[in-house]
Amino acid sequence: MNAKYNQLVAASAAGDVKLLEEIYISLLNDKMKLDKFFSMYLDKVGNKMDSENTDTNIWKLYRTKSTEYSELNHAITTANYYLNKHAKNV
């Protein structure tokens, strides 16, 4: 994720709108994949997730993916900001 975020910042600094759009689309695709993961994961193991015992492998994977999802949303918001910023400068 950090690699795409770094590419995003570099593309914005260079004013490369085409690359910004490509990264934005890639980030949206990654988000769709994570959305699908969460749907399937919760369907499969949701009933095994005990809210009182969160020190299990099921919860560890969920938290890892949740953190990844949060970082991805941040990158998408940043990409959207840069795209809007460069669109106003055109």
N, C-alpha and C positions, 0 to 999 in steps of 0.2 A: 504494500500500500504506500509506503514512504517513497518508493521509486516513482510511482505515478504522481504523487503529490509534488515531488521535486520537479518532475517534467512539467507539471502544470504551472508551477511558479516560474520556471525558466521560459516556458512558451509565452507566458504573459509578459515577462520582462522583455522578451524579444519582439513582442507584438505579433506573434504567429497565431492568428485567429484560426486558421485551418487545423493546426495541431491542437489548439485548445478544444475545438469541436470534436476532434477524434478522441481525445482523452476523456471528454465529457461523455461521449457515447459509450466508451469503454467502461467508465465508472457506472453508468446506468445499467449496462449489461451485467456487471459484477453485482450490483444491488439486486437485480432480478434473480440472479443465481442464489444469492443469500436468502432472498425472500422464499424461494422454492425450497432451499435447505431447511429453513425454519418450519415451513409448513409440513414437510415430510418428516422432519425430526420430531416435532411435537406430536404428529399423528402416530408415529412409531413408539416413542418412549415417553410421551407426555404423562401417561398414567403412572410411570415409574418415578417421576420427579416429585420427591417428597420435600415440601417447603421447609420442613423442620430439620432435615438432614441434607444439607447442601454440599457436603464434602464427599461427593461421589464423582466418578468419571463422567457420568451423564451431565451433571451440573458444570463440571470443569469445561467440557466441550461447549456447552451452551454459553457460558460466560466468555470463553475465547471468541466464539462466533459473534456474540453480542458486542464485544469490544471492537471487533473487526467491522461490524455493521455501523457502529457509531463513528468510527474513523472514516468509513466510506461516505456516510452522510455528510460529514464535515468537508470532505474533498469535493463532493458534488455541489455543495453550497458555495464553496470557494470557486469552483469552475464556473458556476452560473454567474457569480459576481464578476469574474474576469471577463467572461463573454459579454455581459451587459456593459461593462466598462469600455471594452474595445469597440462594441457596437455603437456607442455614443460618440466615439472619437472618429468614426468613419465619415 
